[in-house]
Amino acid sequence: MRKFLMTSVLLSFASAAYGTGVDSVSIEAVKARIASIATENQPRIDNYKDVRAELEPLVKELVDLTQQTVEERIVGKVGVWQQLWTDDGDDTRPNNFFSQIDRTRTFQVVDSSGFFYNISEIETALNLRLTAFLRGEYQREGNGIGIRFTNLDIKALGTKNVADVAYKLETKKEKFFPATKFAKYPKGPVGAEGFIDTVYVDEQLRIDYGYNKADGVVDLFVLKRI
């Protein structure tokens, strides 16, 4: 009996010290599976329904395991992110014979002061790479945030440090081709409003559900922090 009690105590200390409790192990396993599925399907646009059907039970499991507060989920969005996967149809709107979004090079910079940039690299038929900086503003709205896109700027070539360039653009230390007047809603994203509900976020992974307020179609987004 004494030996059994001593073993239990030691296991309890080990679990507390190294985070090897059942819940923490389960959370990491679910996160890893979500990230793996998203990354494997990152460039594909032909299997949205199948991937979402595979991801959603895992997302629900992760949310149930963590029970994060609204405040944790909203504050946790701040930072620099790379999009691993989404089934948002607007994500591929620029795709045509002449250009195509590189889904492996799509990022987001979220600032605590209430603005953000969606940053996407675009491959063109002329082998010229462009980077689109779509600026938006956000504010607390219920259990999530309301967003509105305000500007679109296009930069020649790709972008290595997306956060650095985004902040230089925001502070007018950089100036690119202003495409706002050519991208006004509904032909483009500028002026469109939406809602984002971040259902999970930590120092590695973020999962959002979001929709355009004009159509209400709810899309899923999986991002990793960089």
C-alpha positions as CSV (number, residue, x, y, z in Angstrom):
1,M,0.0,0.0,0.0
2,R,2.8,2.4,1.0
3,K,4.6,1.6,-2.3
4,F,1.4,2.3,-4.3
5,L,0.9,5.7,-2.6
6,M,4.5,6.7,-3.2
7,T,4.2,5.8,-6.9
8,S,1.0,7.9,-7.2
9,V,2.7,10.9,-5.5
10,L,5.7,10.7,-7.8
11,L,3.5,10.4,-10.9
12,S,1.5,13.4,-9.8
13,F,4.6,15.5,-9.3
14,A,5.9,14.4,-12.7
15,S,2.6,15.3,-14.4
16,A,2.6,18.7,-12.8
17,A,6.3,19.4,-13.6
18,Y,6.3,18.3,-17.2
19,G,2.8,18.8,-18.4
20,T,2.2,15.2,-19.1
21,G,-1.4,15.0,-17.8
22,V,-4.0,13.4,-19.9
23,D,-5.5,16.7,-21.0
24,S,-2.3,18.3,-22.0
25,V,-1.3,15.2,-24.0
26,S,-4.7,15.1,-25.7
27,I,-4.5,18.8,-26.5
28,E,-1.1,18.5,-28.2
29,A,-2.2,15.4,-30.1
30,V,-5.4,17.1,-31.4
31,K,-3.4,20.3,-32.3
32,A,-0.8,18.2,-34.2
33,R,-3.5,16.4,-36.1
34,I,-5.3,19.7,-37.1
35,A,-2.0,21.3,-38.2
36,S,-1.0,18.1,-40.2
37,I,-4.3,17.9,-42.1
38,A,-4.3,21.7,-42.8
39,T,-0.7,21.6,-44.1
40,E,-1.1,18.6,-46.2
41,N,-4.1,20.3,-48.0
42,Q,-2.7,23.8,-47.9
43,P,-2.4,24.4,-51.7
44,R,-5.5,22.5,-52.8
45,I,-8.8,24.1,-53.6
46,D,-10.6,21.0,-54.9
47,N,-11.4,19.2,-51.7
48,Y,-12.8,21.9,-49.3
49,K,-15.7,19.8,-48.1
50,D,-13.7,16.7,-47.4
51,V,-11.0,18.6,-45.5
52,R,-13.5,20.6,-43.4
53,A,-15.4,17.4,-42.5
54,E,-12.2,16.0,-41.3
55,L,-11.1,19.1,-39.4
56,E,-14.4,20.1,-37.6
57,P,-14.6,17.2,-35.2
58,L,-11.0,17.8,-34.2
59,V,-11.7,21.6,-33.7
60,K,-14.7,20.8,-31.5
61,E,-12.6,18.4,-29.5
62,L,-9.9,21.0,-29.0
63,V,-12.4,23.7,-28.0
64,D,-14.0,21.3,-25.5
65,L,-10.6,20.3,-24.0
66,T,-9.4,23.9,-23.5
67,Q,-12.5,26.0,-22.6
68,Q,-10.7,29.3,-23.3
69,T,-12.4,32.5,-22.3
70,V,-13.6,35.1,-24.9
71,E,-10.9,37.5,-23.6
72,E,-8.1,34.9,-24.0
73,R,-9.3,34.2,-27.6
74,I,-9.5,37.8,-28.6
75,V,-6.3,39.0,-27.0
76,G,-4.4,35.9,-28.3
77,K,-5.0,36.9,-31.9
78,V,-2.4,39.7,-31.8
79,G,0.8,38.7,-33.6
80,V,2.0,37.4,-36.9
81,W,0.4,34.4,-38.5
82,Q,0.7,32.1,-41.6
83,Q,-2.5,30.6,-42.9
84,L,-2.3,26.9,-43.2
85,W,-5.8,26.3,-44.7
86,T,-9.1,27.8,-45.4
87,D,-12.2,27.0,-47.4
88,D,-13.0,30.7,-47.9
89,G,-14.0,31.2,-51.5
90,D,-12.8,34.8,-51.5
91,D,-9.3,33.5,-50.8
92,T,-9.0,32.4,-54.5
93,R,-10.9,35.4,-56.0
94,P,-7.7,36.8,-57.7
95,N,-7.2,33.4,-59.5
96,N,-7.5,33.6,-63.3
97,F,-5.5,32.9,-66.4
98,F,-3.0,35.6,-65.5
99,S,-2.5,35.3,-61.8
100,Q,-3.0,32.8,-58.9
101,I,-2.8,33.2,-55.1
102,D,0.1,31.2,-53.6
103,R,-1.8,29.5,-50.7
104,T,1.5,28.5,-49.1
105,R,2.5,32.2,-48.8
106,T,-0.5,33.8,-47.1
107,F,-0.1,35.7,-43.8
108,Q,-1.8,37.9,-41.3
109,V,-0.4,40.6,-39.1
110,V,-2.8,41.6,-36.2
111,D,-1.9,44.7,-34.2
112,S,-3.4,45.3,-30.7
113,S,-4.4,48.9,-31.6
114,G,-7.2,47.6,-33.9
115,F,-5.8,47.1,-37.4
116,F,-4.6,44.1,-39.3
117,Y,-3.1,43.1,-42.7
118,N,-4.0,40.1,-44.8
119,I,-0.9,39.5,-46.9
120,S,-0.9,37.2,-50.0
121,E,1.8,36.5,-52.6
122,I,0.4,36.2,-56.1
123,E,2.1,34.3,-58.9
124,T,1.6,35.7,-62.4
125,A,1.7,34.2,-65.9
126,L,4.7,36.4,-66.6
127,N,6.7,34.7,-63.8
128,L,6.5,37.9,-61.8
129,R,5.5,37.6,-58.1
130,L,3.4,40.2,-56.4
131,T,2.4,40.7,-52.8
132,A,-1.0,42.1,-51.9
133,F,-1.4,43.9,-48.6
134,L,-5.1,44.1,-47.7
135,R,-5.6,46.3,-44.6
136,G,-8.5,46.0,-42.3
137,E,-9.7,47.3,-38.9
138,Y,-11.3,45.4,-36.1
139,Q,-13.2,45.9,-32.9
140,R,-14.8,43.7,-30.2
141,E,-18.3,42.5,-31.2
142,G,-20.0,40.1,-28.9
143,N,-17.9,37.0,-28.5
144,G,-15.7,37.8,-31.4
145,I,-14.6,40.8,-33.5
146,G,-16.2,42.7,-36.3
147,I,-13.9,43.6,-39.2
148,R,-13.9,46.0,-42.1
149,F,-11.4,46.1,-45.0
150,T,-10.0,49.6,-45.7
151,N,-7.2,49.6,-48.2
152,L,-5.4,47.4,-50.7
153,D,-1.8,47.9,-51.8
154,I,0.3,45.8,-54.2
155,K,4.0,45.3,-54.0
156,A,6.2,44.0,-56.7
157,L,8.0,40.7,-55.9
158,G,7.6,38.5,-52.9
159,T,8.0,39.5,-49.3
160,K,10.4,37.9,-46.8
161,N,9.6,39.7,-43.5
162,V,5.8,40.3,-43.8
163,A,5.4,42.0,-40.4
164,D,8.3,44.5,-41.0
165,V,6.9,45.5,-44.4
166,A,3.3,45.7,-43.1
167,Y,4.3,48.1,-40.4
168,K,6.4,50.2,-42.8
169,L,3.3,50.5,-45.0
170,E,1.1,51.4,-42.0
171,T,3.5,54.2,-40.9
172,K,4.0,55.3,-44.6
173,K,7.7,54.4,-44.6
174,E,6.9,52.3,-47.6
175,K,4.7,53.0,-50.5
176,F,3.4,50.5,-53.0
177,F,0.8,50.6,-55.9
178,P,-2.5,51.8,-54.3
179,A,-5.1,49.4,-55.6
180,T,-8.0,50.4,-53.3
181,K,-10.1,52.2,-55.9
182,F,-9.9,49.1,-58.2
183,A,-10.9,46.7,-55.4
184,K,-14.0,48.2,-53.8
185,Y,-16.7,45.8,-52.7
186,P,-18.5,43.9,-54.3
187,K,-15.9,43.6,-57.1
188,G,-13.1,43.6,-54.5
189,P,-12.7,43.3,-50.7
190,V,-12.3,46.9,-49.8
191,G,-15.3,48.1,-47.9
192,A,-16.5,44.6,-47.1
193,E,-17.5,43.8,-43.5
194,G,-17.3,40.6,-41.6
195,F,-17.2,38.8,-38.3
196,I,-14.5,36.5,-36.9
197,D,-14.9,34.1,-34.0
198,T,-11.5,32.8,-32.8
199,V,-12.5,29.5,-31.2
200,Y,-8.9,28.5,-30.2
201,V,-5.6,30.3,-30.0
202,D,-2.2,29.8,-28.3
203,E,1.5,30.5,-29.0
204,Q,1.5,28.0,-31.9
205,L,-2.0,27.6,-33.4
206,R,-5.1,29.7,-34.1
207,I,-8.5,28.5,-35.4
208,D,-11.2,30.9,-36.6
209,Y,-14.7,30.8,-38.0
210,G,-15.6,33.8,-40.0
211,Y,-18.1,35.2,-42.5
212,N,-18.7,38.1,-44.8
213,K,-21.7,40.0,-43.4
214,A,-23.1,40.3,-47.0
215,D,-23.6,36.6,-47.5
216,G,-23.2,35.0,-44.0
217,V,-21.3,32.0,-45.3
218,V,-19.2,30.7,-42.4
219,D,-15.6,29.7,-43.4
220,L,-13.0,27.9,-41.4
221,F,-9.4,29.2,-41.0
222,V,-6.4,27.4,-39.5
223,L,-3.2,29.5,-38.9
224,K,0.2,29.0,-37.2
225,R,2.1,31.7,-35.4
226,I,5.4,32.8,-36.9
